[in-house]
């Protein structure tokens, strides 16, 4: 074979027709599974190839040379065999540039809107695979420790390409609101991991991943990565929710709240076989509480930290510096106050839970003395949230009325929500 197209599913491709009509050579369509791809590229029995999803990134490690533009794009769609050396290019760039030039379109200095790039999966990938230099939205991430993160299932190229490929391969119908991937998080208390070696931690997460892989199918796993660079080790496992008869249906796989509770019960039963000291958290179906998302705890801490800076600014206001300090406080409040209002609005749905916190706090000391400290993690976290909430509310009461009035008159007030 001299020329052709490789990909996982090629029934939709018109490449063979186009190439053989425009050029004097035979052009083959070569569908390859991931297992077949490795041997095919190592044998190098071709003159040149086009590459389509999901292998535009997967082929890069096999190449001896990658064009500078393809490197910047991060994907290769053309491979040329030059005397056994495989060279990669991205002709999408040149084709798009030609269309712009032919139609007299100048894009220099202009903004462009890109559609269909898989925004949600791209953001998920950036977090899970640690492709960014910093993570301002999550101060718990210590990038100096990211080298200790490890994969149980390594992604084959970009999340978006894999997800699209699996859906196309299954030949299932989709809607605009179809759930195309599900992200799961598995961890345990800090006390559980205390004293465990990296090998023991890896074994714990391997067993946890095996449970999910058995449930949803190895072929549907996008990635399974363990983060060791945050306060507590945890596993992110992402999968495409395809049923056994190849329908995209997250609802059928995950089910309702009762089904999710059953999943958690089954998971605990599976894990406790090897880790008998592992306790299942209290089910919301039994406690009647709504789960408070982790993001709200982190948001509360962030707002409380900002509140302390604002309080310091308020405390420093004197008759001699009132004008300057008032302006400084106003600038701090411009960012903080809309975020605080948004946070307060989100807390409304958890009002019953928040109201229960004070009553629960009274039992903490007695239960801790009864050697139930490890079981108190969730209750203690809710108590911390209550404390942060009180700090935030106390600051609101301290803001001078004239400063608050001026803040709400600002033209951009509320746009940072």
SEPATOR-642154 format. One record per residue (C-alpha): residue number from 1; x, y, z. Coordinates in steps of 0.05 Angstrom, whole numbers. Layout:
! residues N
+-----+--------+--------+--------+
: num :   east :  north :     up :
+-----+--------+--------+--------+
: NUM :      X :      Y :      Z :
...
+-----+--------+--------+--------+
***
This chain:
! residues 417
+-----+--------+--------+--------+
: num :   east :  north :     up :
+-----+--------+--------+--------+
:   1 :      0 :      0 :      0 :
:   2 :     26 :     69 :    -18 :
:   3 :    -27 :    120 :      3 :
:   4 :    -88 :    118 :     47 :
:   5 :   -127 :    142 :    107 :
:   6 :   -122 :    112 :    177 :
:   7 :   -174 :    120 :    231 :
:   8 :   -219 :     79 :    276 :
:   9 :   -283 :     84 :    236 :
:  10 :   -281 :    105 :    163 :
:  11 :   -350 :     87 :    135 :
:  12 :   -367 :    162 :    129 :
:  13 :   -303 :    181 :     91 :
:  14 :   -303 :    207 :     19 :
:  15 :   -226 :    210 :     17 :
:  16 :   -217 :    150 :    -29 :
:  17 :   -265 :    178 :    -81 :
:  18 :   -234 :    248 :    -78 :
:  19 :   -161 :    225 :    -82 :
:  20 :   -171 :    175 :   -138 :
:  21 :   -210 :    226 :   -180 :
:  22 :   -158 :    281 :   -170 :
:  23 :    -94 :    240 :   -174 :
:  24 :    -65 :    180 :   -211 :
:  25 :    -57 :    131 :   -153 :
:  26 :    -96 :     82 :   -110 :
:  27 :   -118 :    108 :    -43 :
:  28 :   -139 :     59 :     11 :
:  29 :   -184 :     67 :     72 :
:  30 :   -152 :     30 :    131 :
:  31 :   -195 :     25 :    193 :
:  32 :   -151 :      6 :    252 :
:  33 :   -166 :    -12 :    324 :
:  34 :   -120 :     17 :    377 :
:  35 :    -85 :    -51 :    383 :
:  36 :    -72 :    -53 :    308 :
:  37 :    -47 :     18 :    303 :
:  38 :     19 :      5 :    338 :
:  39 :     41 :    -52 :    292 :
:  40 :     18 :    -14 :    230 :
:  41 :     60 :     48 :    245 :
:  42 :    121 :      8 :    266 :
:  43 :    121 :    -32 :    201 :
:  44 :    120 :     32 :    159 :
:  45 :     92 :     -3 :     97 :
:  46 :     67 :     61 :     64 :
:  47 :     91 :    123 :     27 :
:  48 :     44 :    173 :     59 :
:  49 :    -19 :    173 :    101 :
:  50 :    -75 :    217 :    123 :
:  51 :    -97 :    210 :    195 :
:  52 :   -167 :    222 :    224 :
:  53 :   -199 :    215 :    292 :
:  54 :   -183 :    190 :    342 :
:  55 :   -110 :    182 :    322 :
:  56 :    -87 :    253 :    305 :
:  57 :    -51 :    259 :    371 :
:  58 :    -38 :    185 :    383 :
:  59 :      9 :    180 :    322 :
:  60 :     56 :    235 :    346 :
:  61 :    101 :    191 :    390 :
:  62 :    114 :    146 :    330 :
:  63 :    141 :    203 :    287 :
:  64 :    214 :    220 :    277 :
:  65 :    199 :    292 :    258 :
:  66 :    139 :    337 :    269 :
:  67 :    128 :    402 :    230 :
:  68 :    131 :    465 :    274 :
:  69 :     59 :    484 :    258 :
:  70 :     34 :    414 :    275 :
:  71 :     72 :    418 :    341 :
:  72 :     37 :    483 :    359 :
:  73 :    -31 :    456 :    338 :
:  74 :    -18 :    392 :    376 :
:  75 :    -46 :    346 :    322 :
:  76 :    -21 :    311 :    259 :
:  77 :    -66 :    293 :    200 :
:  78 :    -12 :    275 :    148 :
:  79 :     47 :    228 :    155 :
:  80 :    101 :    222 :    102 :
:  81 :    150 :    163 :    101 :
:  82 :    218 :    190 :     78 :
:  83 :    265 :    130 :     73 :
:  84 :    240 :    101 :    138 :
:  85 :    234 :    167 :    175 :
:  86 :    162 :    186 :    191 :
:  87 :    148 :    260 :    185 :
:  88 :     83 :    291 :    211 :
:  89 :     45 :    352 :    186 :
:  90 :    -22 :    386 :    196 :
:  91 :    -51 :    406 :    129 :
:  92 :   -115 :    432 :    161 :
:  93 :    -78 :    497 :    175 :
:  94 :    -55 :    506 :    103 :
:  95 :   -124 :    488 :     75 :
:  96 :   -159 :    538 :    120 :
:  97 :   -108 :    593 :    105 :
:  98 :   -117 :    581 :     30 :
:  99 :   -193 :    589 :     35 :
: 100 :   -183 :    655 :     73 :
: 101 :   -134 :    682 :     22 :
: 102 :   -175 :    660 :    -38 :
: 103 :   -235 :    697 :    -11 :
: 104 :   -196 :    759 :      9 :
: 105 :   -209 :    751 :     83 :
: 106 :   -159 :    784 :    129 :
: 107 :   -161 :    758 :    201 :
: 108 :   -101 :    796 :    228 :
: 109 :   -119 :    828 :    294 :
: 110 :   -190 :    801 :    292 :
: 111 :   -227 :    755 :    340 :
: 112 :   -251 :    686 :    317 :
: 113 :   -306 :    642 :    344 :
: 114 :   -291 :    568 :    343 :
: 115 :   -351 :    521 :    345 :
: 116 :   -352 :    448 :    363 :
: 117 :   -286 :    444 :    400 :
: 118 :   -314 :    406 :    459 :
: 119 :   -309 :    460 :    512 :
: 120 :   -332 :    420 :    571 :
: 121 :   -287 :    360 :    556 :
: 122 :   -228 :    407 :    541 :
: 123 :   -236 :    441 :    609 :
: 124 :   -241 :    373 :    643 :
: 125 :   -179 :    348 :    607 :
: 126 :   -140 :    411 :    628 :
: 127 :   -157 :    397 :    701 :
: 128 :   -148 :    322 :    701 :
: 129 :    -85 :    320 :    659 :
: 130 :    -54 :    382 :    690 :
: 131 :    -39 :    416 :    624 :
: 132 :    -41 :    486 :    654 :
: 133 :     16 :    522 :    689 :
: 134 :    -28 :    546 :    747 :
: 135 :    -99 :    535 :    774 :
: 136 :   -124 :    598 :    807 :
: 137 :   -193 :    569 :    816 :
: 138 :   -166 :    512 :    859 :
: 139 :   -112 :    535 :    908 :
: 140 :   -105 :    463 :    935 :
: 141 :    -66 :    442 :    874 :
: 142 :      9 :    441 :    885 :
: 143 :     38 :    437 :    815 :
: 144 :    107 :    421 :    844 :
: 145 :     77 :    353 :    864 :
: 146 :     40 :    340 :    799 :
: 147 :     96 :    294 :    776 :
: 148 :     71 :    244 :    828 :
: 149 :      3 :    239 :    793 :
: 150 :     -7 :    174 :    755 :
: 151 :    -55 :    141 :    706 :
: 152 :    -93 :     76 :    714 :
: 153 :   -122 :     87 :    644 :
: 154 :    -82 :    135 :    602 :
: 155 :   -123 :    178 :    552 :
: 156 :   -111 :    164 :    479 :
: 157 :   -106 :    234 :    452 :
: 158 :   -155 :    290 :    471 :
: 159 :   -216 :    274 :    511 :
: 160 :   -262 :    306 :    459 :
: 161 :   -235 :    264 :    402 :
: 162 :   -240 :    199 :    441 :
: 163 :   -312 :    215 :    463 :
: 164 :   -334 :    232 :    393 :
: 165 :   -299 :    171 :    365 :
: 166 :   -334 :    124 :    414 :
: 167 :   -402 :    154 :    399 :
: 168 :   -390 :    148 :    324 :
: 169 :   -364 :     78 :    331 :
: 170 :   -427 :     57 :    369 :
: 171 :   -469 :     88 :    314 :
: 172 :   -518 :    115 :    365 :
: 173 :   -564 :    175 :    358 :
: 174 :   -551 :    237 :    398 :
: 175 :   -590 :    299 :    418 :
: 176 :   -564 :    369 :    433 :
: 177 :   -575 :    356 :    507 :
: 178 :   -545 :    286 :    507 :
: 179 :   -495 :    272 :    563 :
: 180 :   -433 :    252 :    525 :
: 181 :   -387 :    237 :    584 :
: 182 :   -391 :    226 :    659 :
: 183 :   -337 :    245 :    708 :
: 184 :   -331 :    207 :    773 :
: 185 :   -289 :    222 :    835 :
: 186 :   -265 :    170 :    885 :
: 187 :   -225 :    184 :    948 :
: 188 :   -225 :    169 :   1023 :
: 189 :   -211 :    207 :   1087 :
: 190 :   -141 :    235 :   1099 :
: 191 :   -137 :    187 :   1159 :
: 192 :   -146 :    127 :   1113 :
: 193 :    -86 :    147 :   1070 :
: 194 :    -42 :    166 :   1129 :
: 195 :     19 :    120 :   1133 :
: 196 :      4 :     85 :   1067 :
: 197 :     61 :     79 :   1017 :
: 198 :     53 :    102 :    944 :
: 199 :     47 :     29 :    924 :
: 200 :    -10 :     17 :    973 :
: 201 :    -45 :     80 :    950 :
: 202 :    -39 :     58 :    878 :
: 203 :    -68 :    -10 :    896 :
: 204 :   -128 :     23 :    930 :
: 205 :   -144 :     65 :    869 :
: 206 :   -133 :      7 :    821 :
: 207 :   -186 :    -33 :    858 :
: 208 :   -233 :     26 :    858 :
: 209 :   -222 :     36 :    783 :
: 210 :   -234 :    -39 :    770 :
: 211 :   -303 :    -32 :    801 :
: 212 :   -323 :     24 :    753 :
: 213 :   -289 :     -7 :    693 :
: 214 :   -330 :    -71 :    704 :
: 215 :   -394 :    -29 :    708 :
: 216 :   -385 :     16 :    647 :
: 217 :   -337 :    -23 :    602 :
: 218 :   -262 :    -13 :    591 :
: 219 :   -274 :      9 :    520 :
: 220 :   -314 :     69 :    545 :
: 221 :   -262 :     96 :    593 :
: 222 :   -234 :    163 :    571 :
: 223 :   -184 :    170 :    627 :
: 224 :   -171 :    147 :    698 :
: 225 :   -120 :    191 :    733 :
: 226 :   -100 :    195 :    807 :
: 227 :    -82 :    264 :    834 :
: 228 :    -28 :    264 :    887 :
: 229 :    -17 :    339 :    884 :
: 230 :    -76 :    361 :    926 :
: 231 :    -90 :    353 :   1001 :
: 232 :   -120 :    284 :    995 :
: 233 :   -105 :    233 :    940 :
: 234 :   -165 :    221 :    894 :
: 235 :   -183 :    187 :    828 :
: 236 :   -218 :    221 :    770 :
: 237 :   -248 :    169 :    723 :
: 238 :   -284 :    194 :    661 :
: 239 :   -326 :    151 :    615 :
: 240 :   -374 :    153 :    556 :
: 241 :   -442 :    129 :    580 :
: 242 :   -456 :     77 :    527 :
: 243 :   -503 :     19 :    542 :
: 244 :   -488 :    -53 :    523 :
: 245 :   -532 :    -46 :    461 :
: 246 :   -494 :     18 :    440 :
: 247 :   -542 :     72 :    462 :
: 248 :   -517 :    137 :    492 :
: 249 :   -557 :    139 :    556 :
: 250 :   -527 :    165 :    621 :
: 251 :   -595 :    160 :    654 :
: 252 :   -599 :     86 :    644 :
: 253 :   -528 :     72 :    668 :
: 254 :   -528 :    118 :    728 :
: 255 :   -602 :    119 :    744 :
: 256 :   -638 :    162 :    796 :
: 257 :   -617 :    179 :    867 :
: 258 :   -638 :    111 :    892 :
: 259 :   -595 :     78 :    838 :
: 260 :   -536 :    122 :    856 :
: 261 :   -543 :    102 :    929 :
: 262 :   -542 :     29 :    906 :
: 263 :   -479 :     43 :    867 :
: 264 :   -447 :     71 :    929 :
: 265 :   -470 :     12 :    971 :
: 266 :   -442 :    -37 :    921 :
: 267 :   -377 :      2 :    916 :
: 268 :   -368 :      0 :    991 :
: 269 :   -383 :    -74 :    994 :
: 270 :   -331 :    -87 :    939 :
: 271 :   -277 :    -43 :    971 :
: 272 :   -288 :    -67 :   1043 :
: 273 :   -270 :   -138 :   1022 :
: 274 :   -198 :   -115 :   1017 :
: 275 :   -201 :    -54 :   1063 :
: 276 :   -244 :    -75 :   1123 :
: 277 :   -230 :    -10 :   1160 :
: 278 :   -263 :     30 :   1104 :
: 279 :   -329 :     59 :   1127 :
: 280 :   -386 :     81 :   1083 :
: 281 :   -409 :    154 :   1093 :
: 282 :   -479 :    168 :   1118 :
: 283 :   -529 :    164 :   1061 :
: 284 :   -570 :    226 :   1047 :
: 285 :   -630 :    181 :   1040 :
: 286 :   -623 :    165 :   1114 :
: 287 :   -600 :    233 :   1141 :
: 288 :   -648 :    274 :   1099 :
: 289 :   -592 :    324 :   1085 :
: 290 :   -574 :    354 :   1018 :
: 291 :   -502 :    343 :    999 :
: 292 :   -462 :    408 :   1002 :
: 293 :   -415 :    410 :    942 :
: 294 :   -340 :    416 :    955 :
: 295 :   -337 :    478 :    911 :
: 296 :   -380 :    515 :    963 :
: 297 :   -331 :    499 :   1018 :
: 298 :   -273 :    525 :    975 :
: 299 :   -314 :    586 :    954 :
: 300 :   -329 :    601 :   1027 :
: 301 :   -255 :    597 :   1046 :
: 302 :   -237 :    643 :    988 :
: 303 :   -290 :    694 :   1006 :
: 304 :   -270 :    692 :   1079 :
: 305 :   -198 :    705 :   1060 :
: 306 :   -218 :    765 :   1018 :
: 307 :   -263 :    788 :   1076 :
: 308 :   -204 :    791 :   1123 :
: 309 :   -167 :    837 :   1074 :
: 310 :   -229 :    881 :   1069 :
: 311 :   -236 :    884 :   1145 :
: 312 :   -163 :    905 :   1151 :
: 313 :   -177 :    961 :   1101 :
: 314 :   -239 :    982 :   1140 :
: 315 :   -200 :    982 :   1206 :
: 316 :   -147 :   1027 :   1176 :
: 317 :   -195 :   1083 :   1156 :
: 318 :   -183 :   1147 :   1197 :
: 319 :   -207 :   1219 :   1187 :
: 320 :   -140 :   1236 :   1156 :
: 321 :   -139 :   1181 :   1103 :
: 322 :   -214 :   1170 :   1093 :
: 323 :   -215 :   1188 :   1019 :
: 324 :   -157 :   1143 :    999 :
: 325 :   -176 :   1084 :   1043 :
: 326 :   -249 :   1089 :   1023 :
: 327 :   -228 :   1082 :    950 :
: 328 :   -184 :   1023 :    967 :
: 329 :   -240 :    988 :   1005 :
: 330 :   -288 :   1002 :    948 :
: 331 :   -242 :    968 :    898 :
: 332 :   -237 :    906 :    942 :
: 333 :   -313 :    905 :    951 :
: 334 :   -325 :    911 :    876 :
: 335 :   -297 :    841 :    867 :
: 336 :   -319 :    811 :    933 :
: 337 :   -391 :    833 :    941 :
: 338 :   -421 :    804 :    877 :
: 339 :   -386 :    738 :    892 :
: 340 :   -414 :    738 :    962 :
: 341 :   -485 :    751 :    937 :
: 342 :   -478 :    694 :    888 :
: 343 :   -451 :    649 :    943 :
: 344 :   -509 :    667 :    989 :
: 345 :   -558 :    651 :    934 :
: 346 :   -528 :    582 :    924 :
: 347 :   -532 :    569 :    999 :
: 348 :   -607 :    580 :   1000 :
: 349 :   -620 :    510 :    972 :
: 350 :   -581 :    481 :   1031 :
: 351 :   -617 :    524 :   1084 :
: 352 :   -641 :    464 :   1124 :
: 353 :   -571 :    436 :   1126 :
: 354 :   -540 :    501 :   1148 :
: 355 :   -593 :    510 :   1202 :
: 356 :   -576 :    440 :   1228 :
: 357 :   -503 :    457 :   1236 :
: 358 :   -506 :    493 :   1302 :
: 359 :   -544 :    436 :   1334 :
: 360 :   -494 :    386 :   1307 :
: 361 :   -435 :    426 :   1333 :
: 362 :   -458 :    417 :   1404 :
: 363 :   -447 :    342 :   1398 :
: 364 :   -378 :    345 :   1365 :
: 365 :   -336 :    348 :   1428 :
: 366 :   -372 :    291 :   1463 :
: 367 :   -369 :    246 :   1401 :
: 368 :   -296 :    261 :   1388 :
: 369 :   -280 :    239 :   1459 :
: 370 :   -317 :    174 :   1445 :
: 371 :   -265 :    157 :   1392 :
: 372 :   -310 :    176 :   1334 :
: 373 :   -264 :    230 :   1307 :
: 374 :   -254 :    197 :   1240 :
: 375 :   -330 :    192 :   1230 :
: 376 :   -338 :    266 :   1244 :
: 377 :   -303 :    290 :   1180 :
: 378 :   -367 :    310 :   1144 :
: 379 :   -397 :    343 :   1205 :
: 380 :   -333 :    382 :   1220 :
: 381 :   -330 :    406 :   1148 :
: 382 :   -402 :    432 :   1153 :
: 383 :   -383 :    466 :   1218 :
: 384 :   -325 :    501 :   1183 :
: 385 :   -373 :    524 :   1129 :
: 386 :   -419 :    553 :   1183 :
: 387 :   -359 :    590 :   1213 :
: 388 :   -339 :    619 :   1146 :
: 389 :   -411 :    639 :   1133 :
: 390 :   -414 :    676 :   1200 :
: 391 :   -349 :    713 :   1182 :
: 392 :   -378 :    735 :   1115 :
: 393 :   -443 :    758 :   1146 :
: 394 :   -406 :    796 :   1200 :
: 395 :   -367 :    835 :   1148 :
: 396 :   -430 :    853 :   1110 :
: 397 :   -456 :    885 :   1173 :
: 398 :   -392 :    926 :   1180 :
: 399 :   -393 :    958 :   1111 :
: 400 :   -411 :   1032 :   1119 :
: 401 :   -479 :   1047 :   1086 :
: 402 :   -449 :   1102 :   1042 :
: 403 :   -395 :   1054 :   1016 :
: 404 :   -447 :   1001 :   1001 :
: 405 :   -492 :   1051 :    966 :
: 406 :   -434 :   1076 :    924 :
: 407 :   -414 :   1004 :    907 :
: 408 :   -484 :    988 :    880 :
: 409 :   -482 :   1051 :    837 :
: 410 :   -421 :   1026 :    800 :
: 411 :   -437 :   1013 :    726 :
: 412 :   -406 :    944 :    726 :
: 413 :   -435 :    922 :    793 :
: 414 :   -456 :    849 :    793 :
: 415 :   -423 :    830 :    727 :
: 416 :   -371 :    785 :    762 :
: 417 :   -423 :    736 :    786 :
+-----+--------+--------+--------+
***
